[in-house]
Amino acid sequence: MKAIITGASSGIGQEIARELAARGYDLILVARRRDRLEKLAAELPVQCRILEADLSSAEQCKMLYCRARGEDVEILVNNAGFGLCGRFAVTSLDREVEMIRTNIVAVHILTKLFLHDFRMKNSGYILNVASSAGFMAGPLMATYYATKNYVLRLTQAIREELRREGSAVKVAALCPGPVDTEFNRVADVKFALPGMDARTCAHIAVRQLFKGRGVIVPGRGMQAMVAASKLTPEWLLPRITYHIQKRKIQ
Ligand SMILES: NC(=O)c1ccc[n+]([C@@H]2O[C@H](COP(=O)([O-])OP(=O)(O)OC[C@H]3O[C@@H](n4cnc5c(N)ncnc54)[C@H](OP(=O)(O)O)[C@@H]3O)[C@@H](O)[C@H]2O)c1
């Protein structure tokens, strides 16, 4: 049994690696920071292969699949991603394009390629890490929220296609609220709400994935907020989100 985890060098990805290792899965750990992956691999009680890749490159995503495909992968966790804060009119175009490539294009490519193999053998799990940001528009973090909307909706659509064809392959979207990781430092923000422990988030994510849940929102507080957002008129939601996002900017 083998799982491949992108963004395993930090935060949620690292904790999902620990969670799957505890369940006996051998791991393929992916990120750019090899030293971090080596440190994690040394501490885990399972076999780990390290594949260094910059997932903002479509070519490297395809290469990653080619290097991993012979290994009978059972679980794909598309976790690598990052955010960026600020008004859309002034944020860096280059950084946003890099974000779209990492948060969307890489998830799209890896999901498609691994899904092909999983359908052939009629087994496997794909966990796409979206966000509670995926349920709404996010002024002051517009591109990040939009990328997570894409991940959530793509995952839901694929899940329905698989259900209709009676496939045993399971796909799920993980939609956490704030989680204490390196995300804030990378995005240059601070949370407006208290963050969840990354280990708790990963534990819930893996448990719910194996239970077959399609959309996983860890924590009752965040579940209530997502439910409330669905009852809020479309015109009002971005106004509320703007005020929450404004408190995040340092
Ligand atoms: N923290 C939160 O509040 C929160 C909430 C909802 C959703 N999420 C989502 O959770 C996922 C994990 O984020 P995190 O909170 O754990 O943040 P994190 O601690 O900053 O971890 C991000 C991971 O993504 C990897 N990564 C980023 N860009 C990459 C690239 N171009 N190529 C390969 N790997 C790349 C990083 O590895 P290297 O830098 O070593 O490459 C790192 O392992 C993201 O998709 C994020 O959007 C986070």
The ligand as a Gaussian input file, in Angstrom:
#p B3LYP/6-31G(d) Opt

LIG

0 1
 N       -3.281000      26.652000       6.737000
 C       -4.525000      26.952000       6.452000
 O       -5.162000      27.749000       7.154000
 C       -5.231000      26.306000       5.302000
 C       -6.635000      26.340000       5.280000
 C       -7.299000      25.743000       4.208000
 C       -6.592000      25.127000       3.204000
 N       -5.225000      25.116000       3.244000
 C       -4.502000      24.451000       2.156000
 O       -3.728000      23.413000       2.694000
 C       -2.647000      23.109000       1.802000
 C       -1.373000      22.983000       2.613000
 O       -1.062000      24.242000       3.166000
 P       -0.467000      24.421000       4.634000
 O       -1.427000      25.235000       5.406000
 O       -0.025000      23.134000       5.191000
 O        0.755000      25.417000       4.302000
 P        2.334000      25.212000       4.384000
 O        2.747000      24.813000       5.751000
 O        2.895000      26.492000       3.826000
 O        2.626000      24.000000       3.373000
 C        2.522000      24.163000       1.976000
 C        3.160000      22.979000       1.296000
 O        2.994000      23.126000      -0.120000
 C        4.251000      22.932000      -0.736000
 N        4.353000      23.725000      -1.961000
 C        4.039000      25.022000      -2.151000
 N        4.333000      25.403000      -3.395000
 C        4.858000      24.307000      -4.021000
 C        5.368000      24.052000      -5.322000
 N        5.437000      25.026000      -6.258000
 N        5.822000      22.825000      -5.614000
 C        5.789000      21.846000      -4.691000
 N        5.315000      22.014000      -3.444000
 C        4.869000      23.234000      -3.110000
 C        5.290000      23.383000       0.289000
 O        6.522000      22.698000       0.066000
 P        7.898000      23.373000      -0.406000
 O        7.864000      24.816000      -0.022000
 O        8.952000      22.573000       0.306000
 O        7.905000      23.136000      -1.879000
 C        4.641000      22.872000       1.584000
 O        4.982000      21.542000       1.817000
 C       -2.631000      24.231000       0.768000
 O       -3.228000      23.770000      -0.429000
 C       -3.482000      25.313000       1.406000
 O       -4.100000      26.147000       0.449000
 C       -4.531000      25.680000       4.277000

